């Protein structure tokens, strides 16, 4: 009986180690995906928050702005 309990404890510890390693690998994948998503958002003009100087200009103001460049 004692040997059987020790075997169960060892098996349980082994499972915990495997789960911890699996969680770590999953966390790495999530972190990489988050970094890639943030980089993609920065590159997408529809998603980044930096205003364009031409935003909110009427046609005349926009023509003057384009003429200055």
C-alpha positions as CSV (number, residue, x, y, z in Angstrom):
1,X,0.0,0.0,0.0
2,X,2.8,2.4,0.9
3,X,4.6,1.7,-2.3
4,X,1.4,2.3,-4.3
5,X,0.9,5.7,-2.6
6,X,4.5,6.7,-3.4
7,X,3.9,5.7,-7.0
8,X,0.8,7.9,-7.1
9,X,2.6,10.8,-5.6
10,X,5.4,10.5,-8.1
11,X,3.0,10.3,-11.0
12,X,1.1,13.3,-9.8
13,X,4.4,15.3,-9.5
14,X,5.3,14.3,-13.0
15,X,1.9,15.5,-14.3
16,X,2.4,18.9,-12.5
17,X,5.8,19.4,-14.1
18,X,4.4,18.6,-17.6
19,X,1.5,21.0,-17.1
20,X,3.9,23.7,-15.9
21,X,6.1,23.3,-19.0
22,X,3.0,23.3,-21.2
23,X,1.7,26.5,-19.6
24,X,5.1,28.1,-20.1
25,X,5.1,27.2,-23.8
26,X,1.6,28.5,-24.1
27,X,2.5,31.8,-22.4
28,X,5.5,32.2,-24.8
29,X,3.1,31.8,-27.8
30,X,0.6,34.3,-26.4
31,X,3.4,36.8,-25.7
32,X,4.8,36.5,-29.2
33,X,1.3,36.9,-30.7
34,X,0.7,40.0,-28.6
35,X,4.0,41.5,-29.8
36,X,3.1,40.8,-33.5
37,X,-0.4,42.2,-33.0
38,X,0.9,45.4,-31.5
39,X,3.4,45.8,-34.4
40,X,0.6,45.2,-36.9
41,X,-1.7,47.8,-35.3
42,X,1.1,50.4,-35.4
43,X,1.5,49.7,-39.2
44,X,-2.3,49.9,-39.9
45,X,-3.4,53.5,-40.5
46,X,-7.0,52.6,-39.6
47,X,-6.0,51.3,-36.2
48,X,-3.2,53.6,-35.0
49,X,-4.1,56.6,-32.9
50,X,-1.7,59.1,-34.4
51,X,-3.7,61.9,-36.1
52,X,-2.8,62.9,-39.6
53,X,-2.3,66.7,-40.1
54,X,-4.9,66.5,-42.9
55,X,-7.6,65.1,-40.7
56,X,-10.6,67.4,-40.2
57,X,-9.7,69.8,-42.9
58,X,-12.1,71.1,-45.5
59,X,-11.2,71.1,-49.2
60,X,-9.7,74.5,-49.3
61,X,-7.5,74.0,-46.2
62,X,-6.5,70.6,-47.5
63,X,-5.4,72.1,-50.9
64,X,-3.3,74.7,-49.0
65,X,-1.7,72.1,-46.9
66,X,-0.9,69.9,-49.9
67,X,0.5,73.0,-51.7
68,X,2.9,73.7,-48.9
69,X,4.5,70.2,-49.1
